[in-house]
Each structure stands twice: as structure tokens, then as C-alpha cells.
């Protein structure tokens, strides 16, 4: 049912077979991003019927575990948050707090019409008209409620995005150079 992923790293990788084993020289960003995209952990924030579809996606039929996608209950252990269902203005503060507690780099997947645009309840005074008003959304999943196949497709799109990101340039490098400047200025 699922394809085995083949990584074409021949352009940026040197592989040498020796008597002791295999020596591989590659770009560090490529190796780290390969590991990051194959072990995405998500924080689930489900408030309505989209939560049922989210649970079904994690079940044996859709099986997100085969992609290395596992749910966590703590934002500090998660790579991205799946916002599923209607978000009221009262809950918006909690969603933002959970987003702020995610470790960098952090991603958001908006699941269903209610979290994308307010859905059926968009004319209500208490419903947020899209979760992108409070957090930046990386991937949208359409539907009311979306099928597990649509959520699986969205997670695969998020994996592609994670695999293309220059991790060390964006996150580790800036912290390292700030640290080096601090040491230089301290002496």
C-alpha cells in the first residue's frame, strides 16, 4: 500500500565501500532533515468532529506510524500541532499558548473547515474565523470533516516541507554565531 522511500543523495553524497563497511560523506543538512522528516511528532488539539477523523487516521487503517508520525501529549515534545475543529475566541488563547511552547522549528496543520475558516459556525459571535488569525499555518486540510486520506496527504506535504528546509542555516547556525559573538564580547 505504501511506497518505500528512496533518497536520491548521489549528487551531494560520496559513498565508498571498504572491507570494514560503508563510508558515506554527505551534507549535514541533508542527513538531519532526513531524520527530522521521518520522525515528526504532533500535538493534537481536537475540539469537534474533526477530532474523530484525526483519531481514525492514527488507527490501524490509515496508520500514521509507518511514516514516523506519532502523537505526543506535551507541546515541548512535539514538532507540529494539528488544530482540528472549531476554535472559539476563548480557546484561541490556549492554542496560541500551546504554539508558543512548541520547540523551534514549529509547524501548524489546520484540519477541517471549522479551523480553516470558521466552517458552519463562521457567523457566530464566538467562533474564530480561521486559526491563521492567531498562528501561522503551514498546511491546510479541506473538508467537513476531512477524510483520513486527506490528513495523511497533508502530513506527507508537511514532511516534504521539513525535508527542504536548511535546518542548520536557519536554526542552529544563528544560535551558534550569537553564542560566539557573546564569547568574543565577554573577553
C-alpha contacts under 8 A as a table, 3 or more apart, distances in Angstrom:
res1	aa1	res2	aa2	distance
8	X	11	X	7.55
9	X	12	X	5.67
9	X	13	X	5.57
10	X	13	X	5.06
10	X	14	X	6.94
12	X	26	X	5.99
12	X	27	X	6.49
13	X	24	X	6.87
13	X	25	X	5.56
13	X	26	X	4.39
13	X	27	X	7.02
14	X	24	X	5.68
14	X	25	X	5.09
14	X	26	X	6.50
15	X	22	X	7.00
15	X	23	X	5.81
15	X	24	X	4.52
15	X	25	X	6.50
16	X	22	X	5.80
16	X	23	X	5.15
16	X	24	X	6.39
17	X	21	X	6.11
17	X	22	X	4.62
17	X	23	X	6.36
18	X	21	X	5.25
18	X	22	X	5.86
18	X	23	X	7.33
26	X	30	X	7.27
26	X	31	X	7.21
27	X	30	X	5.33
27	X	31	X	6.59
28	X	31	X	5.20
28	X	32	X	6.10
29	X	32	X	5.25
29	X	33	X	5.89
29	X	166	X	6.14
29	X	167	X	6.09
29	X	168	X	6.35
30	X	33	X	5.27
30	X	34	X	6.07
30	X	163	X	7.77
31	X	34	X	5.17
31	X	35	X	6.45
32	X	35	X	5.15
32	X	36	X	6.10
32	X	167	X	7.72
33	X	36	X	4.85
33	X	37	X	5.92
33	X	162	X	6.73
33	X	163	X	5.05
33	X	164	X	7.52
33	X	165	X	7.40
33	X	166	X	7.98
33	X	167	X	7.05
34	X	37	X	5.48
34	X	38	X	6.31
34	X	163	X	6.21
35	X	38	X	5.33
35	X	39	X	6.41
36	X	39	X	5.42
36	X	40	X	6.48
36	X	162	X	7.24
36	X	163	X	7.50
37	X	40	X	5.96
37	X	159	X	5.10
37	X	160	X	7.48
37	X	162	X	5.71
37	X	163	X	5.73
38	X	67	X	6.27
38	X	68	X	5.25
38	X	69	X	7.50
38	X	159	X	7.53
39	X	67	X	7.47
39	X	68	X	4.55
39	X	69	X	5.90
39	X	70	X	7.80
40	X	68	X	6.15
40	X	69	X	4.88
40	X	70	X	6.78
40	X	78	X	7.68
40	X	79	X	5.98
40	X	80	X	7.57
40	X	159	X	7.90
41	X	68	X	7.82
41	X	69	X	5.39
41	X	70	X	4.87
41	X	71	X	5.51
41	X	72	X	6.38
41	X	77	X	7.41
41	X	78	X	4.95
41	X	79	X	5.28
41	X	80	X	6.68
42	X	69	X	7.13
42	X	70	X	6.30
42	X	71	X	4.80
42	X	72	X	5.88
42	X	78	X	5.06
42	X	79	X	5.77
42	X	80	X	4.89
42	X	81	X	5.32
42	X	82	X	6.73
43	X	71	X	5.82
43	X	72	X	5.33
43	X	73	X	6.09
43	X	74	X	6.80
43	X	75	X	6.08
43	X	78	X	5.71
43	X	79	X	7.72
43	X	80	X	6.26
43	X	81	X	4.61
43	X	82	X	6.25
44	X	71	X	6.84
44	X	72	X	7.51
44	X	73	X	7.49
44	X	81	X	5.91
44	X	82	X	5.15
44	X	83	X	6.67
44	X	84	X	7.73
45	X	51	X	7.92
45	X	81	X	7.10
45	X	82	X	6.02
45	X	83	X	5.09
45	X	84	X	6.12
45	X	95	X	7.92
46	X	50	X	6.78
46	X	51	X	4.63
46	X	54	X	7.97
46	X	82	X	7.77
46	X	83	X	6.19
46	X	84	X	4.64
46	X	85	X	5.88
47	X	50	X	7.54
47	X	51	X	6.43
47	X	84	X	6.40
47	X	85	X	5.09
47	X	86	X	6.18
47	X	87	X	7.30
48	X	51	X	5.69
48	X	52	X	7.75
48	X	84	X	7.08
48	X	85	X	4.73
48	X	86	X	6.23
49	X	52	X	5.47
49	X	53	X	7.11
49	X	85	X	6.53
49	X	145	X	6.68
50	X	53	X	5.20
50	X	54	X	6.19
50	X	84	X	5.30
50	X	85	X	5.27
50	X	111	X	7.12
50	X	112	X	6.44
50	X	144	X	7.52
50	X	145	X	5.23
50	X	146	X	7.04
51	X	54	X	4.84
51	X	55	X	6.16
51	X	84	X	5.87
51	X	85	X	6.83
52	X	55	X	5.11
52	X	56	X	6.24
53	X	56	X	4.94
53	X	57	X	6.16
53	X	145	X	7.03
53	X	146	X	7.06
53	X	147	X	6.58
53	X	148	X	6.09
54	X	57	X	5.09
54	X	58	X	6.57
54	X	84	X	7.68
54	X	148	X	6.95
54	X	151	X	7.72
55	X	58	X	5.21
55	X	59	X	6.46
56	X	59	X	4.94
56	X	61	X	7.68
56	X	62	X	7.24
56	X	148	X	6.76
57	X	60	X	7.93
57	X	61	X	7.32
57	X	62	X	5.03
57	X	63	X	6.35
57	X	64	X	6.67
57	X	148	X	4.89
57	X	149	X	7.73
57	X	151	X	7.35
57	X	152	X	7.32
58	X	62	X	6.46
58	X	63	X	5.38
58	X	64	X	5.40
58	X	65	X	7.43
59	X	62	X	6.09
59	X	63	X	5.43
59	X	64	X	7.64
60	X	63	X	4.84
62	X	148	X	6.63
62	X	149	X	7.22
62	X	152	X	7.59
63	X	66	X	6.17
64	X	67	X	5.60
64	X	68	X	6.85
64	X	69	X	5.43
64	X	70	X	7.01
64	X	152	X	7.31
65	X	68	X	4.96
65	X	69	X	5.23
65	X	70	X	6.05
66	X	69	X	7.38
71	X	78	X	7.80
72	X	75	X	7.44
72	X	77	X	6.62
72	X	78	X	6.17
73	X	77	X	7.92
74	X	77	X	5.59
74	X	78	X	6.68
75	X	78	X	5.10
75	X	79	X	7.99
75	X	98	X	6.19
75	X	99	X	7.56
75	X	101	X	5.79
75	X	102	X	4.99
75	X	103	X	7.70
76	X	101	X	6.06
76	X	102	X	5.21
76	X	103	X	5.95
77	X	102	X	7.51
77	X	103	X	7.63
78	X	81	X	7.35
78	X	102	X	6.36
78	X	103	X	7.26
79	X	102	X	6.82
79	X	103	X	6.82
79	X	104	X	7.84
79	X	105	X	7.19
79	X	106	X	5.63
79	X	107	X	6.72
80	X	102	X	7.32
80	X	106	X	5.44
80	X	107	X	4.50
80	X	108	X	5.52
80	X	109	X	7.38
81	X	99	X	7.32
81	X	107	X	6.53
81	X	108	X	5.05
81	X	109	X	6.21
82	X	108	X	6.09
82	X	109	X	4.78
82	X	110	X	6.01
82	X	111	X	6.79
83	X	108	X	7.37
83	X	109	X	6.24
83	X	110	X	5.04
83	X	111	X	5.91
83	X	115	X	6.70
83	X	131	X	7.85
84	X	110	X	6.38
84	X	111	X	4.75
84	X	112	X	6.27
84	X	114	X	7.84
84	X	115	X	6.18
85	X	111	X	6.93
85	X	112	X	6.29
85	X	113	X	7.68
85	X	114	X	5.33
85	X	115	X	5.29
86	X	114	X	4.74
86	X	115	X	5.40
86	X	118	X	6.56
86	X	119	X	7.67
86	X	121	X	7.94
86	X	127	X	7.10
86	X	128	X	7.76
87	X	91	X	5.93
87	X	92	X	6.24
87	X	114	X	7.33
87	X	115	X	6.24
87	X	118	X	7.64
87	X	127	X	6.05
87	X	128	X	5.68
87	X	130	X	7.90
87	X	131	X	7.21
88	X	91	X	5.18
88	X	92	X	6.13
88	X	126	X	5.49
88	X	127	X	4.25
88	X	128	X	5.24
89	X	92	X	5.00
89	X	93	X	7.24
89	X	126	X	5.82
89	X	127	X	5.96
89	X	128	X	5.62
90	X	93	X	6.35
90	X	94	X	7.77
90	X	126	X	7.92
91	X	94	X	5.25
91	X	95	X	6.39
92	X	95	X	5.07
92	X	96	X	6.23
92	X	128	X	7.48
92	X	131	X	7.86
92	X	134	X	7.15
93	X	96	X	5.21
93	X	97	X	6.22
94	X	97	X	4.99
94	X	98	X	6.17
95	X	98	X	5.18
95	X	99	X	6.15
96	X	99	X	4.97
96	X	100	X	6.15
96	X	134	X	6.47
96	X	135	X	6.54
97	X	100	X	5.11
97	X	101	X	6.35
98	X	101	X	5.10
98	X	102	X	6.59
99	X	102	X	5.39
99	X	106	X	7.84
99	X	135	X	7.34
100	X	103	X	7.99
102	X	106	X	6.15
103	X	106	X	6.15
104	X	171	X	7.64
105	X	171	X	7.45
107	X	136	X	7.99
107	X	137	X	7.09
107	X	138	X	6.16
108	X	135	X	7.70
108	X	136	X	6.85
108	X	137	X	4.90
108	X	138	X	5.45
108	X	139	X	6.81
109	X	137	X	6.07
109	X	138	X	5.98
109	X	139	X	4.89
109	X	140	X	5.97
109	X	141	X	7.54
109	X	154	X	7.88
110	X	115	X	5.99
110	X	116	X	6.08
110	X	131	X	7.18
110	X	137	X	6.56
110	X	138	X	7.95
110	X	139	X	6.31
110	X	140	X	4.90
110	X	141	X	6.12
111	X	114	X	7.95
111	X	115	X	6.19
111	X	116	X	6.90
111	X	140	X	6.16
111	X	141	X	4.77
111	X	142	X	6.75
111	X	143	X	7.99
111	X	146	X	7.20
111	X	151	X	7.49
112	X	115	X	5.73
112	X	116	X	6.17
112	X	119	X	7.95
112	X	140	X	7.87
112	X	141	X	5.76
112	X	142	X	5.24
112	X	143	X	5.16
112	X	144	X	5.54
112	X	145	X	5.58
112	X	146	X	5.79
113	X	116	X	4.96
113	X	117	X	5.78
113	X	118	X	6.40
113	X	119	X	4.61
113	X	120	X	7.84
113	X	141	X	7.96
113	X	142	X	5.96
113	X	143	X	5.75
113	X	144	X	5.68
113	X	145	X	7.37
114	X	117	X	5.64
114	X	118	X	4.15
114	X	119	X	3.90
114	X	120	X	6.85
114	X	121	X	7.29
114	X	122	X	7.75
114	X	129	X	7.99
114	X	130	X	7.20
114	X	144	X	7.74
115	X	118	X	5.78
115	X	119	X	7.23
115	X	128	X	7.98
115	X	129	X	7.66
115	X	130	X	5.27
115	X	131	X	5.51
116	X	119	X	7.31
116	X	129	X	7.44
116	X	130	X	4.59
116	X	131	X	6.13
116	X	132	X	7.40
116	X	140	X	6.97
116	X	141	X	7.94
116	X	142	X	7.72
117	X	122	X	6.97
117	X	128	X	7.84
117	X	129	X	4.86
117	X	130	X	4.14
117	X	131	X	7.54
118	X	121	X	5.69
118	X	122	X	4.26
118	X	127	X	6.37
118	X	128	X	6.01
118	X	129	X	4.44
118	X	130	X	5.49
119	X	122	X	5.49
119	X	144	X	7.99
120	X	123	X	7.82
121	X	124	X	5.43
121	X	127	X	6.61
122	X	127	X	6.18
122	X	128	X	7.38
122	X	129	X	5.99
123	X	127	X	7.74
124	X	127	X	5.74
128	X	131	X	6.85
128	X	133	X	7.93
129	X	133	X	7.49
130	X	133	X	5.98
131	X	134	X	5.81
131	X	135	X	6.37
131	X	137	X	7.62
132	X	135	X	5.12
132	X	136	X	5.38
132	X	137	X	5.65
133	X	136	X	7.68
137	X	140	X	7.19
138	X	158	X	7.52
139	X	154	X	6.50
139	X	157	X	7.60
139	X	158	X	6.77
140	X	154	X	7.31
141	X	146	X	6.89
141	X	150	X	6.70
141	X	151	X	6.48
141	X	154	X	6.45
142	X	145	X	7.99
142	X	146	X	6.12
142	X	150	X	7.88
143	X	146	X	4.19
143	X	147	X	7.43
146	X	150	X	6.17
146	X	151	X	6.94
147	X	150	X	5.30
147	X	151	X	6.65
148	X	151	X	5.10
148	X	152	X	6.11
149	X	152	X	5.02
149	X	153	X	6.14
150	X	153	X	5.05
150	X	154	X	6.23
151	X	154	X	5.00
151	X	155	X	6.22
152	X	155	X	5.13
152	X	156	X	6.28
153	X	156	X	5.08
153	X	157	X	6.32
154	X	157	X	4.99
154	X	158	X	6.26
155	X	158	X	4.93
155	X	159	X	6.18
156	X	159	X	4.94
156	X	160	X	6.36
157	X	160	X	5.09
157	X	161	X	6.42
158	X	161	X	5.02
158	X	162	X	6.24
159	X	162	X	5.07
159	X	163	X	6.12
160	X	163	X	5.08
160	X	164	X	6.39
161	X	164	X	5.33
161	X	165	X	6.54
162	X	165	X	5.46
166	X	169	X	5.52
166	X	170	X	6.15
167	X	170	X	5.41
167	X	171	X	5.81
167	X	172	X	6.92
168	X	171	X	5.50
168	X	172	X	4.65
168	X	173	X	5.25
169	X	172	X	6.46
169	X	173	X	5.05
169	X	174	X	6.99
170	X	173	X	6.43
170	X	174	X	6.60
171	X	174	X	5.88
171	X	175	X	6.69
172	X	175	X	5.40
172	X	176	X	6.17
173	X	176	X	5.07
173	X	177	X	6.17
174	X	177	X	5.25
174	X	178	X	6.15
175	X	178	X	5.13
175	X	179	X	6.14
176	X	179	X	5.06
176	X	180	X	6.21
177	X	180	X	4.98
177	X	181	X	6.13
178	X	181	X	5.13
178	X	182	X	6.17
179	X	182	X	5.03
179	X	183	X	6.29
180	X	183	X	5.10
180	X	184	X	6.12
181	X	184	X	5.01
181	X	185	X	6.07
182	X	185	X	5.21
182	X	186	X	6.03
183	X	186	X	5.07
183	X	187	X	6.48
184	X	187	X	5.57
